[in-house]
Amino acid sequence: MDDFLKSIPHKFSAEETKLLKRAFELSRQAHTGQKRKSGENYFTHPMGAAIILGQIFPDATTLAATLLHDVSEDTKITLEDIKKDFGAEISRLVDGVTKLGHVRLKKGSDGAYLENLRKLFIATGEDVRVIMIKLADRLHNMRTIEFLPEDKGKKVATETLEIYAPIAGRLGIGSWKDELEDLSFKIVLPKDYEQTKTLLDQELLRRDENIKAMVKNLRHIFHTEGAKYLDIKGRVKRLYSLYNKLKKYDGDISKIYDIIAVRIIAKSTADCYSILGVIHSHFQPVPGRIKDFIATPKPNGYQSLHTTVFDQSGNVIEIQIRTDLMHEEAERGIAAHWFYAEAGKPENGEALRAPWLQELQAWQADEPGDAKEHLENLKIDFFRDRIFIFTPQGDIKDLPVGASVIDFAFAVHSDLGYHMMGAKINGRIAKLTAELKKGDVVEIIKSKKEVKLSRDWLEAAKTGNARNKIRHYLNEHDKSIIQRVKELKLKDFTLPRFFRKK
């Protein structure tokens, strides 16, 4: 426990420390005897995830929930137990992470799946801390992915590259995004990874001396000019980012100027612009390569001045200038905005709701064909009227509140609805007319033959899709015997006379 607290760069109050110790001990005891694929005690995972999150977001409540995030699913301790011992807020965070854990990516190109996943994140995003815990959980798992079987590891890495890394990017958590991408890249595209790494290593050898000379030169110029700065250092481009950029330039690495960049940390915004002026007075800037992300930040909040110049040897070098706060926000993203807010730390995740929704709305806007009206209507209230139900395989079905097992079956496939003879909700046998709750995992028990649908199904169904399918079935099967005879053209069967005799 002492090592855990020392690993997080924050001084917790006595009350916060007490909370963390209780969560630490409960999680450690609950996971006793469980092992990871690596052979380590399972508790190293929730502890590792909490340490990762603590580096950028040292909030005691959120870290306690991170320590407990697998307890309710993998041990005998229930959510109600957590709520009783730790309160509703921590219980709600754990529940949200558990529900996100049901999500599985089957096809990265499945537009309907990705759309539902976005909706799920929005619905859960009422408290963005849930997403942050899940991202920390995924990052820790990716750091030990080599212990998974090859096929499963590739599936997890693909899921990370398609979903979790972009989410981290949208939240502005650059350090997590970069690491998630590179760890996934190595598994999903191993040959491309090795080729890109070899190219980068060769380029670093060629450019390293130029960067060192540039940094030394800048320090001397700033001292002479009286420019105020805090630090100057080199920054190497991440592998996955380089791989994507190489595709744009047909593999020609000489056209990529920011493989190694010089990053200057200044004291204030005014100093950033002053430093830019000093640099341009000593080095020729490359036309069209000056970008002001301070005046016009990127959608995820990123701020910095970028310029590309020719050094004294004629080499092209990119220079980034930002304040220390801008740098913190580039690394921590939304966490920095929340935790280090000048107005003081809010009591819960409500303060994160608006930026998070804006980011996801911006993500939706990136999709071609989306109308502005759609974005205007994309409000949290709309998603409060929807629930997300999972198949045992982790597929998501988006249904209205009050939907039943019947709605779910027809949402998966019409054939499944027509052959449904039973169902399980969260592993327990349930009625077909049972109302579903958000996050339920529903398994449909299928008959080999088509079953007889009841009118009770029509009353229990809430979706138009299910009601239409059931109504069609009932109309077909409720036809009179005479109508059926006519359809079958059995005109020699004198049924009317037979009925009169009866």
C-alpha positions in Angstrom: 0.0 0.0 0.0 2.8 2.4 0.8 4.5 1.7 -2.5 1.2 2.3 -4.3 0.7 5.7 -2.7 4.4 6.6 -3.4 3.8 5.8 -7.1 1.2 8.5 -7.5 2.5 12.1 -7.6 -0.1 13.6 -5.3 -0.5 14.2 -1.6 -3.8 12.8 -0.4 -5.6 13.9 2.7 -5.9 11.6 5.7 -9.5 10.8 4.7 -8.6 10.1 1.1 -5.7 7.9 2.2 -8.1 5.9 4.4 -10.5 5.4 1.5 -7.8 4.2 -0.8 -6.4 1.8 1.9 -9.9 0.3 2.3 -10.4 -0.2 -1.4 -6.8 -1.5 -1.8 -7.3 -4.1 0.9 -10.8 -5.2 -0.2 -9.6 -5.7 -3.8 -6.5 -7.5 -2.7 -8.4 -9.9 -0.6 -11.3 -10.4 -3.1 -8.8 -11.4 -5.9 -6.8 -13.7 -3.6 -6.0 -16.9 -5.5 -6.8 -15.5 -8.9 -3.9 -15.4 -11.5 -3.3 -13.4 -14.7 -2.1 -15.1 -17.9 1.4 -13.8 -17.0 1.3 -15.9 -13.8 1.1 -12.8 -11.6 -1.5 -12.4 -8.8 -4.6 -10.9 -10.4 -4.5 -7.9 -8.0 -1.5 -6.5 -9.9 -3.9 -5.6 -12.6 -6.4 -3.3 -10.7 -3.5 -1.8 -8.8 -1.5 -1.2 -12.1 -4.5 0.4 -13.7 -5.0 2.7 -10.6 -1.3 3.7 -10.8 -1.6 4.5 -14.5 -4.7 6.7 -13.9 -3.1 8.3 -10.8 -0.3 9.7 -13.0 -2.7 12.0 -14.8 -5.8 12.1 -12.5 -5.0 11.6 -8.8 -8.6 11.7 -7.6 -9.1 9.4 -4.6 -12.7 8.5 -5.4 -11.9 7.5 -9.0 -8.8 5.6 -7.9 -10.8 3.7 -5.3 -13.2 2.7 -8.0 -10.3 1.7 -10.3 -9.0 -0.6 -7.5 -12.4 -2.2 -7.3 -13.4 -2.2 -11.0 -13.2 -6.0 -11.4 -14.4 -7.0 -8.0 -18.2 -7.2 -8.7 -17.7 -9.2 -11.8 -14.9 -11.6 -10.9 -15.4 -12.3 -7.2 -18.3 -13.0 -4.7 -18.5 -9.3 -3.7 -21.6 -7.6 -5.4 -22.3 -4.1 -6.4 -24.6 -3.8 -3.5 -21.7 -4.7 -1.2 -19.6 -2.0 -2.8 -22.4 0.5 -2.5 -22.9 -0.4 1.2 -19.2 -0.1 2.0 -18.0 2.7 -0.3 -21.1 4.6 -1.2 -23.3 5.2 -4.4 -20.7 7.2 -6.3 -18.0 4.6 -6.3 -20.6 1.8 -6.9 -21.9 3.7 -9.9 -18.4 4.1 -11.4 -17.6 0.4 -10.9 -21.0 -0.5 -12.5 -20.2 1.8 -15.5 -16.8 0.2 -16.1 -18.3 -3.3 -15.8 -20.9 -2.5 -18.5 -18.2 -1.1 -20.8 -16.3 -4.4 -20.2 -19.0 -6.2 -22.1 -18.2 -4.4 -25.3 -16.4 -6.4 -27.9 -15.2 -5.3 -31.3 -15.9 -7.9 -33.9 -15.4 -6.0 -37.1 -13.6 -2.6 -37.3 -15.5 -1.8 -40.5 -19.0 -2.5 -39.0 -20.5 1.0 -39.1 -23.6 0.0 -37.1 -21.5 -1.4 -34.4 -19.2 1.6 -34.1 -22.2 3.9 -34.0 -23.8 1.9 -31.2 -20.5 2.0 -29.4 -20.4 5.8 -29.6 -23.9 6.0 -28.2 -22.8 3.7 -25.4 -19.9 5.9 -24.5 -22.2 9.0 -24.6 -24.7 7.3 -22.3 -21.9 6.3 -19.9 -20.3 9.6 -20.4 -22.6 11.3 -18.0 -19.5 10.7 -15.8 -16.4 10.6 -17.9 -14.4 9.1 -15.0 -15.9 5.8 -16.1 -14.2 6.1 -19.5 -10.9 7.2 -17.9 -10.9 4.1 -15.6 -11.7 1.9 -18.7 -8.8 3.5 -20.6 -6.4 2.9 -17.7 -7.6 -0.7 -17.5 -7.0 -1.2 -21.2 -3.6 0.4 -21.2 -2.4 -1.9 -18.3 -3.7 -4.9 -20.2 -2.0 -3.8 -23.4 1.3 -3.6 -21.5 1.1 -7.3 -20.8 -0.6 -8.4 -24.0 2.2 -10.7 -24.9 0.9 -13.3 -22.4 -2.4 -13.7 -24.3 -2.8 -16.4 -27.1 -1.9 -14.9 -30.4 -5.5 -14.8 -31.9 -7.0 -13.2 -28.7 -4.1 -10.8 -28.5 -4.7 -9.6 -32.0 -8.4 -9.2 -31.4 -7.8 -7.1 -28.2 -5.1 -5.0 -30.0 -7.4 -4.3 -33.0 -10.2 -3.3 -30.6 -7.7 -0.9 -28.9 -6.5 0.6 -32.1 -10.1 1.1 -33.5 -11.8 2.2 -30.3 -9.8 3.0 -27.2 -6.8 4.9 -28.7 -9.2 7.3 -30.6 -11.2 7.8 -27.4 -8.1 8.8 -25.6 -7.2 11.1 -28.4 -10.6 12.8 -28.4 -10.2 13.4 -24.6 -6.8 15.0 -25.4 -4.8 12.4 -23.3 -1.9 12.3 -25.8 0.4 10.1 -23.7 -2.2 7.4 -23.4 -3.3 7.6 -27.1 0.3 7.3 -28.3 1.1 4.3 -26.1 -2.1 2.5 -26.9 -1.5 3.0 -30.6 2.1 1.8 -30.6 1.4 -1.3 -28.4 -1.5 -2.2 -30.7 0.4 -1.5 -33.9 3.1 -4.0 -32.9 0.4 -6.8 -32.6 -2.0 -5.9 -35.4 0.6 -5.1 -38.1 3.9 -6.7 -37.0 5.7 -6.4 -40.3 4.7 -2.8 -40.8 5.8 -2.1 -37.2 9.2 -3.6 -37.7 9.7 -1.7 -41.1 8.6 1.6 -39.5 10.9 1.0 -36.5 13.9 0.3 -38.7 13.2 3.4 -40.8 12.9 5.5 -37.6 16.1 4.2 -36.1 18.0 4.9 -39.2 16.6 8.4 -39.4 17.3 9.1 -35.7 21.0 8.3 -36.3 21.0 10.7 -39.2 19.2 13.6 -37.5 20.2 13.2 -33.9 23.3 15.5 -34.1 21.3 18.1 -36.0 18.8 18.3 -33.1 21.4 18.4 -30.4 23.1 21.3 -32.3 19.8 23.1 -32.7 18.9 22.8 -29.0 22.4 24.1 -28.0 22.1 27.0 -30.5 18.6 27.9 -29.3 19.7 28.1 -25.7 22.5 30.4 -26.6 20.2 32.6 -28.8 17.5 32.8 -26.0 20.2 33.8 -23.4 21.5 36.5 -25.7 18.1 37.8 -26.6 16.7 37.6 -23.1 13.9 35.2 -24.1 12.1 33.6 -21.2 11.7 29.8 -21.3 11.5 26.9 -18.9 12.9 24.0 -20.9 14.1 22.9 -24.4 14.2 19.3 -25.5 13.8 17.0 -28.5 10.7 15.0 -29.2 10.7 11.8 -31.3 7.6 11.0 -33.4 5.7 7.9 -32.3 5.8 4.8 -34.5 2.1 4.5 -35.4 1.9 8.2 -36.1 4.9 7.9 -38.4 3.5 4.9 -40.1 0.3 6.8 -41.0 2.2 9.8 -42.2 4.5 7.6 -44.4 1.4 6.3 -46.2 0.6 9.9 -47.2 4.0 10.4 -48.7 4.3 7.0 -50.4 6.9 5.8 -47.9 9.3 8.8 -48.5 10.6 9.6 -45.0 12.6 12.6 -46.3 9.3 14.5 -46.7 8.4 14.2 -43.1 9.8 17.1 -41.1 8.6 16.4 -37.6 10.2 13.0 -37.0 12.3 14.7 -34.4 11.0 18.1 -33.2 12.3 20.6 -30.8 9.8 21.3 -28.0 10.1 24.6 -26.1 8.2 25.1 -22.8 7.6 28.7 -21.9 6.3 30.5 -18.9 3.4 32.3 -20.5 1.4 32.7 -23.7 3.1 36.0 -24.4 6.5 34.3 -24.0 5.4 31.7 -26.6 4.8 34.4 -29.3 8.0 36.3 -28.2 10.0 33.1 -28.6 8.5 32.4 -32.1 9.6 35.9 -33.1 13.1 35.3 -31.9 13.4 32.0 -33.8 12.2 33.5 -37.0 14.7 36.4 -36.7 17.5 33.8 -36.6 16.2 30.9 -38.8 14.4 31.0 -42.1 10.9 29.6 -41.7 9.5 27.2 -44.2 6.5 28.9 -46.0 3.1 27.5 -45.1 4.5 25.6 -42.1 3.6 28.0 -39.3 0.5 26.8 -37.3 -1.1 28.7 -34.4 -3.0 26.2 -32.3 -3.0 28.7 -29.3 -5.3 31.1 -31.0 -7.2 28.3 -32.7 -6.9 25.1 -30.5 -7.6 21.7 -32.0 -11.0 20.1 -31.2 -9.6 18.2 -28.2 -8.2 21.4 -26.7 -4.6 21.0 -27.8 -2.7 24.3 -27.8 0.8 25.0 -29.2 2.7 27.1 -31.7 4.3 25.0 -34.5 6.9 26.3 -37.0 9.3 24.6 -39.3 12.7 26.2 -40.0 16.0 25.7 -41.9 18.9 25.3 -39.5 22.4 26.6 -40.2 23.2 23.4 -42.2 20.1 23.7 -44.3 18.3 20.9 -42.6 14.5 21.2 -42.0 13.5 21.1 -38.3 10.0 21.5 -36.7 9.8 23.5 -33.5 6.8 23.4 -31.0 6.3 26.2 -28.4 3.8 25.9 -25.6 3.4 26.9 -21.9 3.8 24.3 -19.1 0.0 24.3 -18.6 -0.5 23.7 -22.3 2.0 20.8 -22.1 0.2 19.3 -19.1 -3.1 19.5 -21.0 -1.6 17.9 -24.1 -0.5 15.0 -21.9 -3.5 14.7 -19.5 -6.2 16.2 -21.7 -9.6 16.4 -20.0 -8.1 15.2 -16.7 -6.0 18.4 -16.5 -8.9 20.6 -17.3 -10.9 19.0 -14.4 -8.4 18.3 -11.7 -6.4 21.5 -12.0 -9.3 23.8 -12.6 -8.6 27.2 -11.1 -12.2 27.4 -9.7 -11.5 24.3 -7.5 -12.2 20.6 -7.9 -15.9 19.8 -8.3 -17.4 17.1 -6.1 -18.2 14.7 -9.0 -17.8 14.1 -12.7 -20.5 16.6 -13.7 -18.0 19.2 -14.7 -16.6 16.8 -17.3 -19.9 16.1 -18.9 -20.1 19.1 -21.3 -16.6 18.9 -22.8 -17.0 15.1 -23.2 -20.3 15.5 -25.0 -18.8 18.2 -27.2 -16.0 15.9 -28.2 -18.2 13.0 -29.1 -20.5 15.4 -31.0 -17.4 16.6 -32.9 -16.5 12.9 -33.6 -20.0 12.3 -35.0 -19.5 15.4 -37.1 -16.4 13.9 -38.7 -18.6 11.2 -40.2 -19.6 12.1 -43.8 -23.3 12.8 -44.4 -24.2 13.7 -40.9 -26.6 16.7 -40.8 -26.2 19.6 -38.4 -29.7 18.9 -37.1 -28.5 15.5 -36.0 -25.7 17.1 -33.9 -28.2 19.5 -32.3 -30.4 16.6 -31.3 -27.5 14.6 -29.9 -28.2 15.3 -26.2 -27.7 13.3 -23.1 -31.5 13.3 -22.4 -32.2 11.4 -25.6 -29.9 8.6 -24.6 -31.4 8.4 -21.1 -34.5 7.0 -23.0 -32.3 4.2 -24.5 -30.7 1.1 -23.0 -27.8 -0.9 -24.3 -28.2 -4.7 -24.1 -25.4 -7.2 -24.9 -25.3 -10.6 -26.5 -23.1 -13.2 -24.8 -20.5 -12.4 -27.6 -20.4 -8.7 -26.6 -22.5 -7.3 -29.5 -24.6 -4.2 -28.5 -28.3 -3.7 -29.2 -29.7 -0.2 -28.7 -33.3 -0.5 -27.4 -35.9 1.8 -25.8 -36.4 1.9 -22.1 -39.1 -0.8 -21.2 -38.0 -3.2 -24.0 -38.4 -6.9 -23.4 -36.5 -10.0 -24.2 -38.8 -10.3 -27.3 -37.6 -6.9 -28.6 -34.0 -8.0 -28.1 -34.5 -11.3 -30.0 -36.0 -9.6 -33.1 -33.3 -6.8 -32.9 -30.6 -9.5 -33.2 -32.4 -11.3 -36.1 -36.0 -12.0 -37.2 -35.2 -15.7 -37.5 -34.1 -15.7 -33.8 -37.4 -14.1 -32.8 -39.4 -16.7 -34.7 -37.4 -19.6 -33.1 -37.2 -18.3 -29.5 -38.2 -20.8 -26.9 -36.5 -19.4 -23.9 -34.0 -16.9 -22.6 -31.4 -16.1 -19.9 -30.7 -12.7 -18.5 -27.3 -12.4 -16.9 -27.0 -16.1 -16.8 -30.4 -16.8 -15.2 -33.5 -18.2 -16.9 -36.1 -15.4 -17.5 -39.5 -14.9 -19.1 -39.7 -13.9 -22.7 -41.8 -10.9 -21.7 -39.4 -9.8 -19.0 -38.4 -6.1 -19.1 -34.7 -5.5 -19.7 -32.4 -3.1 -17.8 -29.3 -1.3 -19.2 -26.2 -3.5 -19.4 -28.1 -6.8 -19.3 -26.5 -9.7 -21.1 -29.2 -11.7 -22.8 -28.9 -15.2 -24.3 -31.7 -16.5 -26.4 -32.4 -20.2 -26.3 -33.3 -21.2 -29.9 -35.6 -24.0 -31.0 -34.9 -26.0 -34.2 -38.4 -25.5 -35.4 -40.4 -22.3 -35.6 -42.4 -21.6 -32.4 -45.9 -20.5 -32.1 -46.0 -16.8 -31.3 -48.6 -15.6 -28.7 -50.6 -12.4 -28.7 -49.0 -11.7 -25.3 -45.8 -11.1 -27.2 -47.4 -8.2 -29.0 -48.3 -6.5 -25.7 -44.8 -7.1 -24.3 -43.0 -5.8 -27.4 -42.0 -2.1 -27.4 -40.1 -1.7 -30.7 -41.8 -1.2 -34.0 -39.6 -3.8 -35.5 -40.7 -6.6 -33.1 -44.3 -5.5 -33.1 -44.5 -5.5 -36.9 -42.9 -9.0 -37.1 -45.2 -10.4 -34.5 -48.3 -8.8 -36.1 -47.4 -10.2 -39.5 -47.0 -13.7 -38.0 -50.4 -13.4 -36.2 -52.2 -12.2 -39.3 -50.8 -15.1 -41.3 -51.7 -17.7 -38.7 -55.1 -16.3 -37.7 -56.7 -16.5 -41.1 -59.9 -18.6 -41.2 -59.8 -22.1 -42.5 -61.9 -21.1 -45.5 -59.2 -18.4 -46.5 -56.5 -21.0 -46.2 -58.5 -23.4 -48.4 -59.0 -20.8 -51.0 -55.3 -19.9 -51.0 -54.4 -23.6 -51.4 -57.0 -23.8 -54.2 -58.7 -26.9 -52.7 -62.0 -26.0 -54.3 -63.2 -29.7 -54.3 -63.3 -29.7 -50.5 -66.9 -28.7 -49.7 -66.2 -27.1 -46.3 -69.1 -24.7 -46.1 -71.6 -27.6 -46.4 -69.6 -29.6 -43.9 -69.8 -26.7 -41.4 -73.6 -26.2 -41.9 -74.1 -29.8 -41.0 -72.0 -29.4 -37.9 
